Amino acid sequence: MTHPRIEIDSNVMLGKPVIRGSRVPVELIVRKLSEGATEAELLDAYPRLSTDDIRAALAYAADALAHETIHLSKAV
C-alpha cells in the first residue's frame, strides 16, 4: 500500500502517518472530517494542505481498514 503523499518516519510525529513534508497526521484529517469539518475549513486551518492531500489521507485510511485483521468471537 503506497501513497506518495503519505509518509511514515519514526522521527516525525512518533512514526504516525502524516502528509509528506508536514507534521499533519492522517488521523487528524480523518477525525476533523468525521466531526463535520469541511474541506475548506481544513485547508484554511492548515494552509500547507491541498485538496489532494486530504484525498490521500482518506485513501490511506480506507486502505488501512481494508487490510486490518478481523477477529470473530462466539456469541455468549
PDB file of N, CA, C, O and CB in Angstrom:
ATOM      1  N   MET A   1       0.860  -1.160   0.000  1.00  0.00           N
ATOM      2  CA  MET A   1       0.000   0.000   0.000  1.00  0.00           C
ATOM      3  C   MET A   1       0.908   1.225   0.000  1.00  0.00           C
ATOM      4  O   MET A   1       1.433   1.609   1.045  1.00  0.00           O
ATOM      5  CB  MET A   1      -0.979  -0.003   1.227  1.00  0.00           C
ATOM      6  N   THR A   2       1.090   1.824  -1.138  1.00  0.00           N
ATOM      7  CA  THR A   2       1.927   3.011  -1.229  1.00  0.00           C
ATOM      8  C   THR A   2       1.063   4.228  -1.558  1.00  0.00           C
ATOM      9  O   THR A   2       0.189   4.182  -2.424  1.00  0.00           O
ATOM     10  CB  THR A   2       3.032   2.822  -2.294  1.00  0.00           C
ATOM     11  N   HIS A   3       1.324   5.275  -0.866  1.00  0.00           N
ATOM     12  CA  HIS A   3       0.635   6.538  -1.071  1.00  0.00           C
ATOM     13  C   HIS A   3       1.711   7.617  -1.129  1.00  0.00           C
ATOM     14  O   HIS A   3       2.287   7.964  -0.098  1.00  0.00           O
ATOM     15  CB  HIS A   3      -0.424   6.824   0.069  1.00  0.00           C
ATOM     16  N   PRO A   4       1.988   8.146  -2.295  1.00  0.00           N
ATOM     17  CA  PRO A   4       3.081   9.101  -2.453  1.00  0.00           C
ATOM     18  C   PRO A   4       2.958  10.353  -1.577  1.00  0.00           C
ATOM     19  O   PRO A   4       3.973  10.967  -1.248  1.00  0.00           O
ATOM     20  CB  PRO A   4       3.166   9.514  -3.882  1.00  0.00           C
ATOM     21  N   ARG A   5       1.764  10.733  -1.203  1.00  0.00           N
ATOM     22  CA  ARG A   5       1.579  11.940  -0.395  1.00  0.00           C
ATOM     23  C   ARG A   5       1.648  11.656   1.106  1.00  0.00           C
ATOM     24  O   ARG A   5       1.613  12.583   1.915  1.00  0.00           O
ATOM     25  CB  ARG A   5       0.246  12.584  -0.729  1.00  0.00           C
ATOM     26  N   ILE A   6       1.745  10.385   1.477  1.00  0.00           N
ATOM     27  CA  ILE A   6       1.783   9.998   2.886  1.00  0.00           C
ATOM     28  C   ILE A   6       3.170   9.465   3.215  1.00  0.00           C
ATOM     29  O   ILE A   6       3.750   8.704   2.441  1.00  0.00           O
ATOM     30  CB  ILE A   6       0.692   8.934   3.207  1.00  0.00           C
ATOM     31  N   GLU A   7       3.700   9.869   4.370  1.00  0.00           N
ATOM     32  CA  GLU A   7       4.985   9.330   4.798  1.00  0.00           C
ATOM     33  C   GLU A   7       4.898   8.882   6.251  1.00  0.00           C
ATOM     34  O   GLU A   7       4.137   9.426   7.052  1.00  0.00           O
ATOM     35  CB  GLU A   7       6.106  10.377   4.618  1.00  0.00           C
ATOM     36  N   ILE A   8       5.701   7.877   6.561  1.00  0.00           N
ATOM     37  CA  ILE A   8       5.834   7.385   7.923  1.00  0.00           C
ATOM     38  C   ILE A   8       7.311   7.424   8.250  1.00  0.00           C
ATOM     39  O   ILE A   8       8.122   6.732   7.634  1.00  0.00           O
ATOM     40  CB  ILE A   8       5.236   5.937   8.093  1.00  0.00           C
ATOM     41  N   ASP A   9       7.649   8.250   9.235  1.00  0.00           N
ATOM     42  CA  ASP A   9       9.035   8.449   9.633  1.00  0.00           C
ATOM     43  C   ASP A   9       9.053   8.466  11.154  1.00  0.00           C
ATOM     44  O   ASP A   9       8.364   9.275  11.776  1.00  0.00           O
ATOM     45  CB  ASP A   9       9.639   9.777   9.025  1.00  0.00           C
ATOM     46  N   SER A  10       9.828   7.589  11.748  1.00  0.00           N
ATOM     47  CA  SER A  10       9.861   7.493  13.207  1.00  0.00           C
ATOM     48  C   SER A  10      10.302   8.800  13.869  1.00  0.00           C
ATOM     49  O   SER A  10      10.072   8.992  15.063  1.00  0.00           O
ATOM     50  CB  SER A  10      10.790   6.370  13.629  1.00  0.00           C
ATOM     51  N   ASN A  11      10.923   9.687  13.120  1.00  0.00           N
ATOM     52  CA  ASN A  11      11.358  10.976  13.657  1.00  0.00           C
ATOM     53  C   ASN A  11      10.308  12.080  13.523  1.00  0.00           C
ATOM     54  O   ASN A  11      10.521  13.204  13.975  1.00  0.00           O
ATOM     55  CB  ASN A  11      12.620  11.405  12.967  1.00  0.00           C
ATOM     56  N   VAL A  12       9.181  11.754  12.903  1.00  0.00           N
ATOM     57  CA  VAL A  12       8.112  12.743  12.707  1.00  0.00           C
ATOM     58  C   VAL A  12       6.838  12.205  13.339  1.00  0.00           C
ATOM     59  O   VAL A  12       6.336  11.149  12.955  1.00  0.00           O
ATOM     60  CB  VAL A  12       7.890  13.057  11.185  1.00  0.00           C
ATOM     61  N   MET A  13       6.328  12.943  14.307  1.00  0.00           N
ATOM     62  CA  MET A  13       5.069  12.587  14.978  1.00  0.00           C
ATOM     63  C   MET A  13       5.063  11.132  15.477  1.00  0.00           C
ATOM     64  O   MET A  13       4.053  10.434  15.387  1.00  0.00           O
ATOM     65  CB  MET A  13       3.891  12.807  14.022  1.00  0.00           C
ATOM     66  N   LEU A  14       6.205  10.699  15.999  1.00  0.00           N
ATOM     67  CA  LEU A  14       6.351   9.349  16.573  1.00  0.00           C
ATOM     68  C   LEU A  14       6.040   8.235  15.575  1.00  0.00           C
ATOM     69  O   LEU A  14       5.638   7.139  15.964  1.00  0.00           O
ATOM     70  CB  LEU A  14       5.443   9.204  17.777  1.00  0.00           C
ATOM     71  N   GLY A  15       6.229   8.520  14.295  1.00  0.00           N
ATOM     72  CA  GLY A  15       6.034   7.493  13.277  1.00  0.00           C
ATOM     73  C   GLY A  15       4.608   7.350  12.781  1.00  0.00           C
ATOM     74  O   GLY A  15       4.307   6.426  12.026  1.00  0.00           O
ATOM     75  N   LYS A  16       3.727   8.249  13.191  1.00  0.00           N
ATOM     76  CA  LYS A  16       2.354   8.191  12.677  1.00  0.00           C
ATOM     77  C   LYS A  16       2.361   8.613  11.207  1.00  0.00           C
ATOM     78  O   LYS A  16       3.206   9.412  10.803  1.00  0.00           O
ATOM     79  CB  LYS A  16       1.394   9.109  13.516  1.00  0.00           C
ATOM     80  N   PRO A  17       1.439   8.091  10.408  1.00  0.00           N
ATOM     81  CA  PRO A  17       1.351   8.530   9.011  1.00  0.00           C
ATOM     82  C   PRO A  17       0.964  10.007   8.951  1.00  0.00           C
ATOM     83  O   PRO A  17      -0.005  10.433   9.580  1.00  0.00           O
ATOM     84  CB  PRO A  17       0.324   7.669   8.226  1.00  0.00           C
ATOM     85  N   VAL A  18       1.731  10.776   8.190  1.00  0.00           N
ATOM     86  CA  VAL A  18       1.483  12.206   8.026  1.00  0.00           C
ATOM     87  C   VAL A  18       1.499  12.565   6.550  1.00  0.00           C
ATOM     88  O   VAL A  18       1.964  11.793   5.712  1.00  0.00           O
ATOM     89  CB  VAL A  18       2.529  13.038   8.796  1.00  0.00           C
ATOM     90  N   ILE A  19       0.986  13.744   6.250  1.00  0.00           N
ATOM     91  CA  ILE A  19       1.100  14.268   4.898  1.00  0.00           C
ATOM     92  C   ILE A  19       2.575  14.581   4.659  1.00  0.00           C
ATOM     93  O   ILE A  19       3.202  15.287   5.449  1.00  0.00           O
ATOM     94  CB  ILE A  19       0.193  15.543   4.688  1.00  0.00           C
ATOM     95  N   ARG A  20       3.117  14.056   3.575  1.00  0.00           N
ATOM     96  CA  ARG A  20       4.541  14.219   3.270  1.00  0.00           C
ATOM     97  C   ARG A  20       4.965  15.689   3.356  1.00  0.00           C
ATOM     98  O   ARG A  20       4.303  16.581   2.827  1.00  0.00           O
ATOM     99  CB  ARG A  20       4.852  13.663   1.871  1.00  0.00           C
ATOM    100  N   GLY A  21       6.088  15.906   4.039  1.00  0.00           N
ATOM    101  CA  GLY A  21       6.628  17.244   4.173  1.00  0.00           C
ATOM    102  C   GLY A  21       5.932  18.103   5.217  1.00  0.00           C
ATOM    103  O   GLY A  21       6.180  19.305   5.308  1.00  0.00           O
ATOM    104  N   SER A  22       5.060  17.484   6.002  1.00  0.00           N
ATOM    105  CA  SER A  22       4.351  18.236   7.033  1.00  0.00           C
ATOM    106  C   SER A  22       4.347  17.425   8.330  1.00  0.00           C
ATOM    107  O   SER A  22       4.897  16.326   8.396  1.00  0.00           O
ATOM    108  CB  SER A  22       2.894  18.568   6.580  1.00  0.00           C
ATOM    109  N   ARG A  23       3.731  17.979   9.329  1.00  0.00           N
ATOM    110  CA  ARG A  23       3.531  17.260  10.584  1.00  0.00           C
ATOM    111  C   ARG A  23       2.029  17.061  10.803  1.00  0.00           C
ATOM    112  O   ARG A  23       1.581  16.902  11.939  1.00  0.00           O
ATOM    113  CB  ARG A  23       4.176  18.031  11.784  1.00  0.00           C
ATOM    114  N   VAL A  24       1.264  17.071   9.727  1.00  0.00           N
ATOM    115  CA  VAL A  24      -0.192  16.909   9.814  1.00  0.00           C
ATOM    116  C   VAL A  24      -0.517  15.421   9.676  1.00  0.00           C
ATOM    117  O   VAL A  24      -0.361  14.845   8.600  1.00  0.00           O
ATOM    118  CB  VAL A  24      -0.932  17.755   8.707  1.00  0.00           C
ATOM    119  N   PRO A  25      -0.972  14.798  10.780  1.00  0.00           N
ATOM    120  CA  PRO A  25      -1.263  13.366  10.734  1.00  0.00           C
ATOM    121  C   PRO A  25      -2.525  13.042   9.932  1.00  0.00           C
ATOM    122  O   PRO A  25      -3.485  13.813   9.906  1.00  0.00           O
ATOM    123  CB  PRO A  25      -1.405  12.830  12.139  1.00  0.00           C
ATOM    124  N   VAL A  26      -2.493  11.895   9.291  1.00  0.00           N
ATOM    125  CA  VAL A  26      -3.676  11.381   8.588  1.00  0.00           C
ATOM    126  C   VAL A  26      -4.838  11.305   9.578  1.00  0.00           C
ATOM    127  O   VAL A  26      -5.966  11.676   9.255  1.00  0.00           O
ATOM    128  CB  VAL A  26      -3.393   9.971   7.949  1.00  0.00           C
ATOM    129  N   GLU A  27      -4.549  10.824  10.779  1.00  0.00           N
ATOM    130  CA  GLU A  27      -5.589  10.678  11.801  1.00  0.00           C
ATOM    131  C   GLU A  27      -6.309  11.998  12.058  1.00  0.00           C
ATOM    132  O   GLU A  27      -7.533  12.012  12.189  1.00  0.00           O
ATOM    133  CB  GLU A  27      -4.983  10.155  13.103  1.00  0.00           C
ATOM    134  N   LEU A  28      -5.582  13.098  12.133  1.00  0.00           N
ATOM    135  CA  LEU A  28      -6.189  14.403  12.397  1.00  0.00           C
ATOM    136  C   LEU A  28      -7.160  14.777  11.279  1.00  0.00           C
ATOM    137  O   LEU A  28      -8.258  15.267  11.543  1.00  0.00           O
ATOM    138  CB  LEU A  28      -5.101  15.487  12.545  1.00  0.00           C
ATOM    139  N   ILE A  29      -6.760  14.549  10.051  1.00  0.00           N
ATOM    140  CA  ILE A  29      -7.617  14.890   8.910  1.00  0.00           C
ATOM    141  C   ILE A  29      -8.906  14.078   8.944  1.00  0.00           C
ATOM    142  O   ILE A  29      -9.997  14.624   8.786  1.00  0.00           O
ATOM    143  CB  ILE A  29      -6.875  14.648   7.583  1.00  0.00           C
ATOM    144  N   VAL A  30      -8.772  12.772   9.151  1.00  0.00           N
ATOM    145  CA  VAL A  30      -9.951  11.902   9.181  1.00  0.00           C
ATOM    146  C   VAL A  30     -10.848  12.277  10.362  1.00  0.00           C
ATOM    147  O   VAL A  30     -12.070  12.340  10.224  1.00  0.00           O
ATOM    148  CB  VAL A  30      -9.532  10.410   9.272  1.00  0.00           C
ATOM    149  N   ARG A  31     -10.240  12.525  11.516  1.00  0.00           N
ATOM    150  CA  ARG A  31     -11.021  12.884  12.702  1.00  0.00           C
ATOM    151  C   ARG A  31     -11.784  14.195  12.487  1.00  0.00           C
ATOM    152  O   ARG A  31     -12.974  14.277  12.791  1.00  0.00           O
ATOM    153  CB  ARG A  31     -10.101  13.003  13.930  1.00  0.00           C
ATOM    154  N   LYS A  32     -11.107  15.211  11.970  1.00  0.00           N
ATOM    155  CA  LYS A  32     -11.759  16.503  11.741  1.00  0.00           C
ATOM    156  C   LYS A  32     -12.922  16.367  10.758  1.00  0.00           C
ATOM    157  O   LYS A  32     -13.985  16.952  10.966  1.00  0.00           O
ATOM    158  CB  LYS A  32     -10.741  17.529  11.214  1.00  0.00           C
ATOM    159  N   LEU A  33     -12.722  15.601   9.694  1.00  0.00           N
ATOM    160  CA  LEU A  33     -13.812  15.385   8.739  1.00  0.00           C
ATOM    161  C   LEU A  33     -14.975  14.648   9.398  1.00  0.00           C
ATOM    162  O   LEU A  33     -16.136  14.961   9.134  1.00  0.00           O
ATOM    163  CB  LEU A  33     -13.309  14.595   7.518  1.00  0.00           C
ATOM    164  N   SER A  34     -14.672  13.675  10.249  1.00  0.00           N
ATOM    165  CA  SER A  34     -15.736  12.917  10.920  1.00  0.00           C
ATOM    166  C   SER A  34     -16.512  13.784  11.907  1.00  0.00           C
ATOM    167  O   SER A  34     -17.671  13.501  12.212  1.00  0.00           O
ATOM    168  CB  SER A  34     -15.147  11.710  11.648  1.00  0.00           C
ATOM    169  N   GLU A  35     -15.871  14.836  12.403  1.00  0.00           N
ATOM    170  CA  GLU A  35     -16.529  15.758  13.333  1.00  0.00           C
ATOM    171  C   GLU A  35     -17.313  16.841  12.604  1.00  0.00           C
ATOM    172  O   GLU A  35     -17.920  17.706  13.236  1.00  0.00           O
ATOM    173  CB  GLU A  35     -15.499  16.400  14.248  1.00  0.00           C
ATOM    174  N   GLY A  36     -17.301  16.794  11.280  1.00  0.00           N
ATOM    175  CA  GLY A  36     -18.101  17.732  10.498  1.00  0.00           C
ATOM    176  C   GLY A  36     -17.335  18.862   9.849  1.00  0.00           C
ATOM    177  O   GLY A  36     -17.935  19.711   9.190  1.00  0.00           O
ATOM    178  N   ALA A  37     -16.020  18.895  10.018  1.00  0.00           N
ATOM    179  CA  ALA A  37     -15.239  19.940   9.353  1.00  0.00           C
ATOM    180  C   ALA A  37     -15.349  19.764   7.844  1.00  0.00           C
ATOM    181  O   ALA A  37     -15.433  18.644   7.340  1.00  0.00           O
ATOM    182  CB  ALA A  37     -13.749  19.898   9.804  1.00  0.00           C
ATOM    183  N   THR A  38     -15.348  20.856   7.151  1.00  0.00           N
ATOM    184  CA  THR A  38     -15.386  20.797   5.691  1.00  0.00           C
ATOM    185  C   THR A  38     -13.965  20.819   5.143  1.00  0.00           C
ATOM    186  O   THR A  38     -13.013  21.161   5.845  1.00  0.00           O
ATOM    187  CB  THR A  38     -16.213  21.973   5.109  1.00  0.00           C
ATOM    188  N   GLU A  39     -13.848  20.452   3.896  1.00  0.00           N
ATOM    189  CA  GLU A  39     -12.544  20.509   3.235  1.00  0.00           C
ATOM    190  C   GLU A  39     -12.005  21.938   3.269  1.00  0.00           C
ATOM    191  O   GLU A  39     -10.820  22.154   3.523  1.00  0.00           O
ATOM    192  CB  GLU A  39     -12.647  20.002   1.773  1.00  0.00           C
ATOM    193  N   ALA A  40     -12.872  22.901   3.014  1.00  0.00           N
ATOM    194  CA  ALA A  40     -12.456  24.316   3.021  1.00  0.00           C
ATOM    195  C   ALA A  40     -11.939  24.728   4.394  1.00  0.00           C
ATOM    196  O   ALA A  40     -10.962  25.471   4.491  1.00  0.00           O
ATOM    197  CB  ALA A  40     -13.630  25.227   2.608  1.00  0.00           C
ATOM    198  N   GLU A  41     -12.580  24.255   5.448  1.00  0.00           N
ATOM    199  CA  GLU A  41     -12.133  24.580   6.808  1.00  0.00           C
ATOM    200  C   GLU A  41     -10.754  23.988   7.093  1.00  0.00           C
ATOM    201  O   GLU A  41      -9.908  24.635   7.709  1.00  0.00           O
ATOM    202  CB  GLU A  41     -13.147  24.067   7.841  1.00  0.00           C
ATOM    203  N   LEU A  42     -10.536  22.754   6.640  1.00  0.00           N
ATOM    204  CA  LEU A  42      -9.224  22.133   6.828  1.00  0.00           C
ATOM    205  C   LEU A  42      -8.149  22.892   6.057  1.00  0.00           C
ATOM    206  O   LEU A  42      -7.061  23.135   6.580  1.00  0.00           O
ATOM    207  CB  LEU A  42      -9.256  20.663   6.382  1.00  0.00           C
ATOM    208  N   LEU A  43      -8.446  23.261   4.833  1.00  0.00           N
ATOM    209  CA  LEU A  43      -7.472  23.999   4.015  1.00  0.00           C
ATOM    210  C   LEU A  43      -7.164  25.365   4.623  1.00  0.00           C
ATOM    211  O   LEU A  43      -6.041  25.859   4.518  1.00  0.00           O
ATOM    212  CB  LEU A  43      -7.999  24.171   2.579  1.00  0.00           C
ATOM    213  N   ASP A  44      -8.161  25.968   5.257  1.00  0.00           N
ATOM    214  CA  ASP A  44      -7.952  27.259   5.906  1.00  0.00           C
ATOM    215  C   ASP A  44      -7.118  27.090   7.184  1.00  0.00           C
ATOM    216  O   ASP A  44      -6.228  27.894   7.461  1.00  0.00           O
ATOM    217  CB  ASP A  44      -9.310  27.925   6.231  1.00  0.00           C
ATOM    218  N   ALA A  45      -7.413  26.046   7.952  1.00  0.00           N
ATOM    219  CA  ALA A  45      -6.713  25.812   9.221  1.00  0.00           C
ATOM    220  C   ALA A  45      -5.277  25.329   9.003  1.00  0.00           C
ATOM    221  O   ALA A  45      -4.393  25.607   9.814  1.00  0.00           O
ATOM    222  CB  ALA A  45      -7.478  24.789  10.060  1.00  0.00           C
ATOM    223  N   TYR A  46      -5.055  24.617   7.919  1.00  0.00           N
ATOM    224  CA  TYR A  46      -3.732  24.044   7.614  1.00  0.00           C
ATOM    225  C   TYR A  46      -3.346  24.470   6.199  1.00  0.00           C
ATOM    226  O   TYR A  46      -3.523  23.701   5.254  1.00  0.00           O
ATOM    227  CB  TYR A  46      -3.737  22.466   7.748  1.00  0.00           C
ATOM    228  N   PRO A  47      -2.826  25.675   6.046  1.00  0.00           N
ATOM    229  CA  PRO A  47      -2.565  26.253   4.717  1.00  0.00           C
ATOM    230  C   PRO A  47      -1.632  25.431   3.824  1.00  0.00           C
ATOM    231  O   PRO A  47      -1.669  25.571   2.601  1.00  0.00           O
ATOM    232  CB  PRO A  47      -1.982  27.611   4.886  1.00  0.00           C
ATOM    233  N   ARG A  48      -0.805  24.582   4.416  1.00  0.00           N
ATOM    234  CA  ARG A  48       0.105  23.786   3.592  1.00  0.00           C
ATOM    235  C   ARG A  48      -0.588  22.572   2.980  1.00  0.00           C
ATOM    236  O   ARG A  48      -0.028  21.922   2.097  1.00  0.00           O
ATOM    237  CB  ARG A  48       1.294  23.333   4.419  1.00  0.00           C
ATOM    238  N   LEU A  49      -1.807  22.259   3.443  1.00  0.00           N
ATOM    239  CA  LEU A  49      -2.563  21.128   2.885  1.00  0.00           C
ATOM    240  C   LEU A  49      -3.167  21.508   1.544  1.00  0.00           C
ATOM    241  O   LEU A  49      -3.439  22.677   1.268  1.00  0.00           O
ATOM    242  CB  LEU A  49      -3.672  20.675   3.857  1.00  0.00           C
ATOM    243  N   SER A  50      -3.369  20.494   0.724  1.00  0.00           N
ATOM    244  CA  SER A  50      -4.089  20.682  -0.539  1.00  0.00           C
ATOM    245  C   SER A  50      -5.263  19.700  -0.565  1.00  0.00           C
ATOM    246  O   SER A  50      -5.340  18.772   0.240  1.00  0.00           O
ATOM    247  CB  SER A  50      -3.138  20.467  -1.783  1.00  0.00           C
ATOM    248  N   THR A  51      -6.151  19.927  -1.492  1.00  0.00           N
ATOM    249  CA  THR A  51      -7.272  19.001  -1.673  1.00  0.00           C
ATOM    250  C   THR A  51      -6.750  17.589  -1.931  1.00  0.00           C
ATOM    251  O   THR A  51      -7.304  16.620  -1.412  1.00  0.00           O
ATOM    252  CB  THR A  51      -8.181  19.462  -2.841  1.00  0.00           C
ATOM    253  N   ASP A  52      -5.703  17.469  -2.717  1.00  0.00           N
ATOM    254  CA  ASP A  52      -5.127  16.147  -2.999  1.00  0.00           C
ATOM    255  C   ASP A  52      -4.563  15.499  -1.739  1.00  0.00           C
ATOM    256  O   ASP A  52      -4.612  14.276  -1.607  1.00  0.00           O
ATOM    257  CB  ASP A  52      -4.027  16.262  -4.058  1.00  0.00           C
ATOM    258  N   ASP A  53      -4.032  16.289  -0.817  1.00  0.00           N
ATOM    259  CA  ASP A  53      -3.539  15.747   0.450  1.00  0.00           C
ATOM    260  C   ASP A  53      -4.687  15.151   1.263  1.00  0.00           C
ATOM    261  O   ASP A  53      -4.553  14.070   1.837  1.00  0.00           O
ATOM    262  CB  ASP A  53      -2.822  16.842   1.263  1.00  0.00           C
ATOM    263  N   ILE A  54      -5.808  15.857   1.309  1.00  0.00           N
ATOM    264  CA  ILE A  54      -6.972  15.372   2.055  1.00  0.00           C
ATOM    265  C   ILE A  54      -7.473  14.071   1.449  1.00  0.00           C
ATOM    266  O   ILE A  54      -7.784  13.123   2.171  1.00  0.00           O
ATOM    267  CB  ILE A  54      -8.099  16.429   2.066  1.00  0.00           C
ATOM    268  N   ARG A  55      -7.550  14.025   0.140  1.00  0.00           N
ATOM    269  CA  ARG A  55      -7.990  12.790  -0.534  1.00  0.00           C
ATOM    270  C   ARG A  55      -7.010  11.646  -0.281  1.00  0.00           C
ATOM    271  O   ARG A  55      -7.424  10.500  -0.102  1.00  0.00           O
ATOM    272  CB  ARG A  55      -8.138  13.026  -2.051  1.00  0.00           C
ATOM    273  N   ALA A  56      -5.724  11.952  -0.265  1.00  0.00           N
ATOM    274  CA  ALA A  56      -4.710  10.924   0.005  1.00  0.00           C
ATOM    275  C   ALA A  56      -4.852  10.386   1.422  1.00  0.00           C
ATOM    276  O   ALA A  56      -4.688   9.188   1.652  1.00  0.00           O
ATOM    277  CB  ALA A  56      -3.293  11.491  -0.205  1.00  0.00           C
ATOM    278  N   ALA A  57      -5.156  11.266   2.375  1.00  0.00           N
ATOM    279  CA  ALA A  57      -5.346  10.831   3.760  1.00  0.00           C
ATOM    280  C   ALA A  57      -6.533   9.890   3.858  1.00  0.00           C
ATOM    281  O   ALA A  57      -6.464   8.875   4.551  1.00  0.00           O
ATOM    282  CB  ALA A  57      -5.548  12.040   4.690  1.00  0.00           C
ATOM    283  N   LEU A  58      -7.610  10.210   3.180  1.00  0.00           N
ATOM    284  CA  LEU A  58      -8.792   9.341   3.206  1.00  0.00           C
ATOM    285  C   LEU A  58      -8.514   8.007   2.519  1.00  0.00           C
ATOM    286  O   LEU A  58      -8.953   6.961   2.997  1.00  0.00           O
ATOM    287  CB  LEU A  58      -9.982  10.038   2.532  1.00  0.00           C
ATOM    288  N   ALA A  59      -7.796   8.035   1.413  1.00  0.00           N
ATOM    289  CA  ALA A  59      -7.450   6.795   0.709  1.00  0.00           C
ATOM    290  C   ALA A  59      -6.547   5.928   1.578  1.00  0.00           C
ATOM    291  O   ALA A  59      -6.719   4.711   1.635  1.00  0.00           O
ATOM    292  CB  ALA A  59      -6.759   7.104  -0.640  1.00  0.00           C
ATOM    293  N   TYR A  60      -5.585   6.554   2.256  1.00  0.00           N
ATOM    294  CA  TYR A  60      -4.696   5.808   3.145  1.00  0.00           C
ATOM    295  C   TYR A  60      -5.497   5.154   4.264  1.00  0.00           C
ATOM    296  O   TYR A  60      -5.294   3.978   4.566  1.00  0.00           O
ATOM    297  CB  TYR A  60      -3.610   6.732   3.732  1.00  0.00           C
ATOM    298  N   ALA A  61      -6.402   5.904   4.878  1.00  0.00           N
ATOM    299  CA  ALA A  61      -7.221   5.360   5.965  1.00  0.00           C
ATOM    300  C   ALA A  61      -8.094   4.204   5.469  1.00  0.00           C
ATOM    301  O   ALA A  61      -8.234   3.194   6.158  1.00  0.00           O
ATOM    302  CB  ALA A  61      -8.105   6.466   6.576  1.00  0.00           C
ATOM    303  N   ALA A  62      -8.672   4.346   4.291  1.00  0.00           N
ATOM    304  CA  ALA A  62      -9.504   3.277   3.727  1.00  0.00           C
ATOM    305  C   ALA A  62      -8.679   2.025   3.465  1.00  0.00           C
ATOM    306  O   ALA A  62      -9.122   0.914   3.753  1.00  0.00           O
ATOM    307  CB  ALA A  62     -10.175   3.744   2.428  1.00  0.00           C
ATOM    308  N   ASP A  63      -7.481   2.204   2.921  1.00  0.00           N
ATOM    309  CA  ASP A  63      -6.609   1.054   2.669  1.00  0.00           C
ATOM    310  C   ASP A  63      -6.183   0.387   3.968  1.00  0.00           C
ATOM    311  O   ASP A  63      -6.108  -0.839   4.039  1.00  0.00           O
ATOM    312  CB  ASP A  63      -5.377   1.483   1.877  1.00  0.00           C
ATOM    313  N   ALA A  64      -5.903   1.184   4.998  1.00  0.00           N
ATOM    314  CA  ALA A  64      -5.508   0.622   6.290  1.00  0.00           C
ATOM    315  C   ALA A  64      -6.640  -0.216   6.865  1.00  0.00           C
ATOM    316  O   ALA A  64      -6.397  -1.292   7.411  1.00  0.00           O
ATOM    317  CB  ALA A  64      -5.114   1.742   7.277  1.00  0.00           C
ATOM    318  N   LEU A  65      -7.862   0.260   6.749  1.00  0.00           N
ATOM    319  CA  LEU A  65      -9.006  -0.502   7.257  1.00  0.00           C
ATOM    320  C   LEU A  65      -9.258  -1.750   6.419  1.00  0.00           C
ATOM    321  O   LEU A  65      -9.654  -2.786   6.953  1.00  0.00           O
ATOM    322  CB  LEU A  65     -10.261   0.372   7.279  1.00  0.00           C
ATOM    323  N   ALA A  66      -9.035  -1.659   5.134  1.00  0.00           N
ATOM    324  CA  ALA A  66      -9.256  -2.811   4.255  1.00  0.00           C
ATOM    325  C   ALA A  66      -8.292  -3.951   4.568  1.00  0.00           C
ATOM    326  O   ALA A  66      -8.581  -5.109   4.268  1.00  0.00           O
ATOM    327  CB  ALA A  66      -9.108  -2.395   2.792  1.00  0.00           C
ATOM    328  N   HIS A  67      -7.152  -3.630   5.167  1.00  0.00           N
ATOM    329  CA  HIS A  67      -6.142  -4.647   5.444  1.00  0.00           C
ATOM    330  C   HIS A  67      -6.044  -5.014   6.916  1.00  0.00           C
ATOM    331  O   HIS A  67      -5.112  -5.710   7.321  1.00  0.00           O
ATOM    332  CB  HIS A  67      -4.807  -4.176   4.964  1.00  0.00           C
ATOM    333  N   GLU A  68      -7.005  -4.550   7.728  1.00  0.00           N
ATOM    334  CA  GLU A  68      -6.958  -4.884   9.147  1.00  0.00           C
ATOM    335  C   GLU A  68      -7.400  -6.332   9.367  1.00  0.00           C
ATOM    336  O   GLU A  68      -8.125  -6.905   8.553  1.00  0.00           O
ATOM    337  CB  GLU A  68      -7.848  -3.919   9.961  1.00  0.00           C
ATOM    338  N   THR A  69      -6.958  -6.899  10.459  1.00  0.00           N
ATOM    339  CA  THR A  69      -7.329  -8.253  10.817  1.00  0.00           C
ATOM    340  C   THR A  69      -8.656  -8.217  11.566  1.00  0.00           C
ATOM    341  O   THR A  69      -8.841  -7.420  12.485  1.00  0.00           O
ATOM    342  CB  THR A  69      -6.224  -8.928  11.669  1.00  0.00           C
ATOM    343  N   ILE A  70      -9.560  -9.075  11.169  1.00  0.00           N
ATOM    344  CA  ILE A  70     -10.852  -9.140  11.824  1.00  0.00           C
ATOM    345  C   ILE A  70     -10.865 -10.366  12.734  1.00  0.00           C
ATOM    346  O   ILE A  70     -10.529 -11.474  12.315  1.00  0.00           O
ATOM    347  CB  ILE A  70     -12.013  -9.193  10.782  1.00  0.00           C
ATOM    348  N   HIS A  71     -11.252 -10.149  13.963  1.00  0.00           N
ATOM    349  CA  HIS A  71     -11.314 -11.216  14.953  1.00  0.00           C
ATOM    350  C   HIS A  71     -12.779 -11.522  15.245  1.00  0.00           C
ATOM    351  O   HIS A  71     -13.534 -10.650  15.678  1.00  0.00           O
ATOM    352  CB  HIS A  71     -10.551 -10.822  16.258  1.00  0.00           C
ATOM    353  N   LEU A  72     -13.166 -12.756  15.004  1.00  0.00           N
ATOM    354  CA  LEU A  72     -14.534 -13.172  15.271  1.00  0.00           C
ATOM    355  C   LEU A  72     -14.581 -13.877  16.630  1.00  0.00           C
ATOM    356  O   LEU A  72     -13.704 -14.673  16.964  1.00  0.00           O
ATOM    357  CB  LEU A  72     -15.066 -14.105  14.136  1.00  0.00           C
ATOM    358  N   SER A  73     -15.600 -13.572  17.386  1.00  0.00           N
ATOM    359  CA  SER A  73     -15.766 -14.256  18.662  1.00  0.00           C
ATOM    360  C   SER A  73     -17.137 -14.918  18.696  1.00  0.00           C
ATOM    361  O   SER A  73     -18.065 -14.502  18.002  1.00  0.00           O
ATOM    362  CB  SER A  73     -15.598 -13.271  19.851  1.00  0.00           C
ATOM    363  N   LYS A  74     -17.240 -15.928  19.498  1.00  0.00           N
ATOM    364  CA  LYS A  74     -18.528 -16.616  19.632  1.00  0.00           C
ATOM    365  C   LYS A  74     -19.447 -15.781  20.488  1.00  0.00           C
ATOM    366  O   LYS A  74     -19.020 -15.152  21.457  1.00  0.00           O
ATOM    367  CB  LYS A  74     -18.354 -18.029  20.241  1.00  0.00           C
ATOM    368  N   ALA A  75     -20.728 -15.781  20.115  1.00  0.00           N
ATOM    369  CA  ALA A  75     -21.720 -15.061  20.903  1.00  0.00           C
ATOM    370  C   ALA A  75     -21.899 -15.798  22.228  1.00  0.00           C
ATOM    371  O   ALA A  75     -21.868 -17.028  22.280  1.00  0.00           O
ATOM    372  CB  ALA A  75     -23.082 -14.936  20.133  1.00  0.00           C
ATOM    373  N   VAL A  76     -22.083 -15.035  23.282  1.00  0.00           N
ATOM    374  CA  VAL A  76     -22.244 -15.638  24.617  1.00  0.00           C
ATOM    375  C   VAL A  76     -23.673 -15.938  24.875  1.00  0.00           C
ATOM    376  O   VAL A  76     -24.014 -16.447  25.942  1.00  0.00           O
ATOM    377  CB  VAL A  76     -21.705 -14.731  25.709  1.00  0.00           C
TER     378      VAL A  76
END
